[in-house]
Amino acid sequence: MGIVGRIRRLRRIRHSVQMPDKTLTRLIWPTGD
């Protein structure tokens, strides 16, 4: 439930700022690309 809640919050933030999935994912899980 905690993880799902985080994902939902991240989705809300992403929609509010209209950030690409890749950018958001990089911010959370840096791939060192």
Contacts in CASP RR format, 6 or more apart in sequence:
PFRMAT RR
TARGET T0000
AUTHOR 0000-0000-0000
METHOD contacts of the structure
MODEL  1
MGIVGRIRRLRRIRHSVQMPDKTLTRLIWPTGD
10 24 0 8 1.000
10 28 0 8 1.000
13 19 0 8 1.000
13 24 0 8 1.000
14 21 0 8 1.000
14 24 0 8 1.000
26 33 0 8 1.000
END
